[in-house]
């Protein structure tokens, strides 16, 4: 491949963030300069599409649907999901990761729609059988689907699906035109769910994927989050949930099953890197500042971490003072329930063992001054990819540079110098350009 990086004017389709301003929910800031080869109507009516006993699952290949008690589990999960969405919208959090913000009228309409959905599901559950706690459904089976709204020709549904014996949920946005589209699974970062992290308003982000770029977007909530069953496992079972989500979206009428990609940031980046080897035929994977070595990350916070102050693109500063032994303790508690987990407990959560089996082109973004997930975590992954026969191109950019993308289909490490854990819209936009380039490749 040529290794050419395209940046600046004309590099991005209309609406792709071009950098130059810091975004409160973004992931970083780029410009791709020096390159080297790395060696080593919103609708008032709510439609609940729940499959009843004995009904088929179209396009899934499975000749049965959920039992009535499994439907009730899906309704319960969707009710909690709608509650979390409504609470998030009421707080008026920042704009989307694409650099846009939600209009006041859209926010008000969605607040009313999620509130109505929550009440409708609560009424339905009052007469539903008590969930049994077990499921006969295969991973990715559709358990329930609820139309929330149509916003500017974008349909917005909440979906419940099966994963590892659990029922979890997600947010589905797609052009309301009756045709299948390339699809992005967008996995959030942090330790909470879609609606509990300051990484951009995921509702608006999904609407933007559909409205601006004509894609279907699915944001999986993952186990133990936003009302889903199970408990968070920190980049363990969550990867199975993303694998199940890929099976789910490929069974839906709004997805072109041959054009599916993954994107995630921070812990979500770890999740997509772990999930990717499980999913056949992915077009691309993008991971922003992902942890890849949990033992090393815990050791960093116990022994090497220091607070830092970031100078923002439009002036001002941000203090990075969350970390150190306190965060190391939190990570250990999530991993094994006590301080000093075993090597096996750390390693089972790492994407490193899957490196040789991940076949989709992969972009990893690192931040040079990151004191949450330091640079060596991303370099390790890319070095091992190179060593396993997947050529990796490296591009070095600076904070606040415009979005850009490499010309060829190959693994890429995008290093953003002097950037911190929340990247600006330029770096985030570069990842989105990479996804769209690979989704549209013949």
Secondary structure, DSSP 8 states (H G I E B T S, - for coil): ----EEESTTSS-TTS--SSS--TT---------EEEE-----SS--B----TT---TTT--S----HHHHHHHHHHHHHHHHHHHHHHHTT----TTS----HHHHHHHHHHHHHHHHHHHHHHTTS----S-----TT-EEEEEEEEEETTEEEEEEEEEETTEEEEEEEEEESSSS-EEEEEEE--SSS-TTSSSS--HHHHHHHHHHHH--EEEEE--TTSTT-SS---SSSHHHHHHHHHHHHHHTSTTEEEEEEEEEEETHHHHHHHHHHTTSTT--EEEEES----HHHHHHHHHHT---EEEE-TTS-EEEE---THHHHHHHHHHHHSSSS--HHHHHTT-SGGGGGG--SEEEEEEETT-SSS-THHHHHHHHHHHHTT--EEEEEEETT---EEESSSSEEEEEEET--SS--HHHHHHHHHHHHHHHS--
